[in-house]
Amino acid sequence: MSKSFGETNLRRFLLELAYYQDQLLQSYRNIFIASQTIVVSMATLIVAFSEYPLNSTFIFQLIIGVFIIIYWKKITHSRGLDVSYCHLQFEKVEAGKRLELYEELRPFRSFKDWQNKTIKEKERILKKYDKSEKPNRKIFKSYTRNVMGRKLPFIFSIVWGLIFLTFIITMIYKI
């Protein structure tokens, strides 16, 4: 096996891995947005049309909605770090830089080891890489990642706060 064939396969593997991880991230985001939209809609209907002031169904919907937001942030943030890792590995190879020997010989195993790291470890490693490379990597500061990873869950949190406030006002009004 020639060296160039190995490099070509590594590039292809890293590109496909980055693409696949990005697709998973988008799928997770879609799942969370759809589930959050359904639960918010159900809770809004419960508040709007409920005849009982202390509706346990609404409280159950609220708990589900908060649970989804908490896990949305954790899961998509972790998956986003995985995507960043894949992109950075591919960028290294494209720039003609060598990966660690283990990463070159066993790229899939290397990625699985990466996934087993804690979020704090991943952030520390990527931050160190971000500072060491010129020009500064904009992959961590993309508009889409910021909106989908931080702003959208916050917007759903505000929506839940408004629905809860409406529930409290409705409950007081009906008593």
Secondary structure, DSSP 8 states (H G I E B T S, - for coil): --HHHHHHHHHHHHHHHHHHHHHHHHHHHHHHHHHHHHHHHHHHHHHHH--SSS-HHHHHHHHHHHHHHHHHHHHHHHHHHHHHHHHHHHHHHHTT----HHHHH-HHHHHHHHHTS-HHHHHHHHHHHHHHSSS---GGG-HHHHIIIIIHHHHHHHHHHHHHHHHHHHHHHH-
